[in-house]
Amino acid sequence: MLLSISLTLLLYNFSKSQLLEIGLGLESSKASFIWVIRDSYGDAFFPEGFEERVRDRAFVIKGWGSTGSIS
C-alpha cells in the first residue's frame, strides 16, 4: 500500500514544526510514501535519522519532484 498525501504548498507555507509533525506522522504510520519537499525548508525539520529509518518504504525528494523522478 502506498500512502498518497497531497499538500499544496503553493497555497500554504507550513512552519518547520508543522513539517516535523507531518514527518513523525508519516514515519509512525508504517505506510509507504513519497514526500516532495521544497529546498527552501532545508533539513532542519526532519527528525534525526528520519530518512534512514524510512528509506525501505519511502521516497523523499528535496526540491522539484518531476513525474520522471518519481516513476
N, C-alpha and C positions, 0 to 999 in steps of 0.2 A: 504494500500500500504506500502510495506517495502522497504526502500531505501537501495540499495546494493552498497557499495563502497569498492573496494579492493585496498589498498595501500600497496605495497610490501616494508615493512620496512627493509627487509634483503638487499635490493638493494640501499636503500636511507635512510639516517637519517634526519628526519625533525628537524628543530630548534623548540624550545619551542614556539616562536612567530608564526611559521607556524602552529603548532598544535593548538594554541589558535584560529587562523583564521579558521581552519577546524572545530573546536568545535562550534564557533559562527555561521558558515555557516550551520552546521547540526541543531543547535538549531533554527535558523531563518527559516529553510526550512519547519518546522512543520510536516515533514515526520517521520515515524517510522524508527529506525535504530539500528544496532548492531555495536558497536565500541570496538575492542580489541586493547589495547594499552600496550606496554611493561612497566614492572615495572620500568625500568631504567629512564623513563621520570618523574615519580612521579606525584604528583597532581598539581604542580606549574603552568601548562598551562591551567588548567580548569578555566573558568570564575567563580567567586564566586557564589555559588548557582546553578551551571550548572546541576549537577546530580539531584537535587531536582526538577528543572524546567522541565527536560525531562524524569523523571522516569516513567511516564504513557505511554510513547511511545518509549522508548529506553532501550537498554540493554548494559551497559558499563562494560567491563571486563578489569581489570588491571592484566597484567601478561599473562600467556598462555591461549588461548581460544580454548580448545579442542572441537571437534564436540559434544561430550556428554554434555558439559556445556552450549552449545548454543541451542541444540534441546529440 
